[in-house]
Amino acid sequence: MAYFYLDDGNPESEDYESNYLYFNADDPGCIQKMTMLAQILESVPVCQKRSVAEKFLQREMSG
């Protein structure tokens, strides 16, 4: 088990469980998707990161 941390820009954001996306680090497909997500989020403003991440994950999980 591993996690992807989304800093939402709020104070103490690391204290909120909803800012962590947990995934199976033993699955190469999961690692690849989380790497793609990290690359996408590099250019996204902090205030939009959660929305972009949710859309990305919905798309990846549905197809």
N, C-alpha and C positions, 0 to 999 in steps of 0.2 A: 504494500500500500504506500502511495506517495500522494503528495498534494501540490496543487498549483495555487499560489496565493495571489488574490486580486486586491491590490491596495485601492480602496475607493476614495482616498484622499481625506477621509474623516479622521479626527484624532482617535487614537487607540483602535484603529481599524483591524489590527491583528487580533483583537480580543473577540471578534465576532465570527462565529462558525460559518456564517453565510459568505464570508470572504475567502473560503477555502474550497477548492474543487478537488475532491479525492478521486484517485484513479489507480488502476492496477499497473504498477511499475514493471511487473513481470511480462506484460503483454506488449510486444514490440509495436503493435498497431496503436495502442494507447500512447506510448511514448512519442510516436510519430505525430499523432494528432495534437498532443500537448505542445510539441515543438512548433508545429504550424501555428497554433493559437498564440504562442509567445511571439512569434515573428509578426503576426498580424497586429497584435496589441502594442508593439513597439511604436507604431506611428499613430496610435489612437489617444486622444486626450483622456486624462484620468476620469473625467465625469462620464465618459462614454464606454469605458472598458467593460463594465459589467454587462451592458446591453449587447455589445459586440460579442462578448464571450458566450452569452446565453444563446444568441442567434447562431453562432458557429456550432455550438454543441447540439442544438436542436437539429441543425442541418446534418451534422455528422451521425447523430443517433437515428435519424429517420431514413437515411439512405445509405 
